[in-house]
Amino acid sequence: MNPDDKRSAAMAAVLFAAFAALAYFLPTIMLAVGDVSIVAAVGVAAAFLVLPFVVFWLRGRAKR
């Protein structure tokens, strides 16, 4: 493995760990936000689903 591959693998591992941690706490976050507004809780869930695609899209654009 060359250094670029190692760096990419490490970054993917960090992003996966951050996404997994967010997924672990997502029910608690949604319940807390849902006490304020159900629409906001749906927005949090939608943002959670779109977030990985946006992060990897931005990362791909930055690598070009």
C-alpha positions as CSV (number, residue, x, y, z in Angstrom):
1,M,0.0,0.0,0.0
2,N,1.3,3.4,-0.9
3,P,0.8,6.4,1.5
4,D,-2.2,7.7,-0.5
5,D,-4.0,4.4,-0.1
6,K,-3.3,4.3,3.6
7,R,-4.5,7.9,4.0
8,S,-7.7,7.1,2.1
9,A,-8.4,4.0,4.1
10,A,-7.8,5.8,7.4
11,M,-10.2,8.6,6.3
12,A,-12.8,6.1,5.3
13,A,-12.5,4.4,8.7
14,V,-12.9,7.7,10.5
15,L,-15.9,8.6,8.4
16,F,-17.5,5.2,9.0
17,A,-16.8,5.5,12.8
18,A,-18.4,8.9,12.9
19,F,-21.4,7.8,10.9
20,A,-21.8,4.7,13.2
21,A,-21.6,6.9,16.3
22,L,-24.2,9.2,14.9
23,A,-26.4,6.2,14.1
24,Y,-26.0,4.9,17.6
25,F,-27.3,8.2,19.1
26,L,-29.8,9.0,16.4
27,P,-32.9,7.6,18.3
28,T,-32.1,9.7,21.3
29,I,-31.5,12.8,19.1
30,M,-34.8,12.2,17.2
31,L,-36.8,11.8,20.4
32,A,-35.3,15.0,21.8
33,V,-36.0,16.9,18.6
34,G,-39.4,15.3,18.3
35,D,-40.4,16.8,21.6
36,V,-40.0,20.2,19.9
37,S,-41.3,19.4,16.4
38,I,-42.1,16.2,14.6
39,V,-41.2,17.8,11.3
40,A,-37.8,18.7,12.7
41,A,-37.3,15.1,13.8
42,V,-38.1,13.9,10.2
43,G,-35.6,16.5,9.0
44,V,-32.9,15.1,11.3
45,A,-33.6,11.6,9.9
46,A,-33.5,12.8,6.3
47,A,-30.2,14.7,7.0
48,F,-28.8,11.5,8.5
49,L,-29.6,9.5,5.4
50,V,-28.2,12.2,3.0
51,L,-25.1,13.0,5.0
52,P,-22.9,10.1,3.8
53,F,-23.6,10.8,0.1
54,V,-22.8,14.5,0.6
55,V,-19.6,13.8,2.5
56,F,-18.3,11.3,-0.1
57,W,-19.4,13.6,-3.0
58,L,-17.5,16.5,-1.5
59,R,-14.5,14.3,-0.8
60,G,-14.5,13.1,-4.4
61,R,-14.7,16.7,-5.7
62,A,-11.8,17.7,-3.4
63,K,-9.6,14.8,-4.7
64,R,-9.9,16.1,-8.3
